């Protein structure tokens, strides 16, 4: 495996009603693989997107359930080291108090905005 040292990091996960917006750092990759699931040890590939895309909305999630997210950049046809895993819980905005935490890293550090 060849690495170009262009690993990306998730910069924001914003859960919503049955969905989550995932944003990541642009590292000039050819494309990005987005993974998610309910078990951090077995995340499934959701979608591959072009290198010009730096955020995606994942729909069809179950509210009040913990999900984990990871993004992997691909440069020159080679997958780079994956981002840290970030977790979020989708919710119905009418049932949650303002100021809910938008995203947290569970393995390492990261920068996540709070709405």
Secondary structure, DSSP 4 states (H G I P E B T S, - for coil): ----S----EEEEEEETTEEEEEE-----SEEEEEEESSTTSPEEEEEEETT--EEEEESPPTT-EEEEEEEEEETTEE-PPPPPEEEE---GGGS-TT----EESSS-------
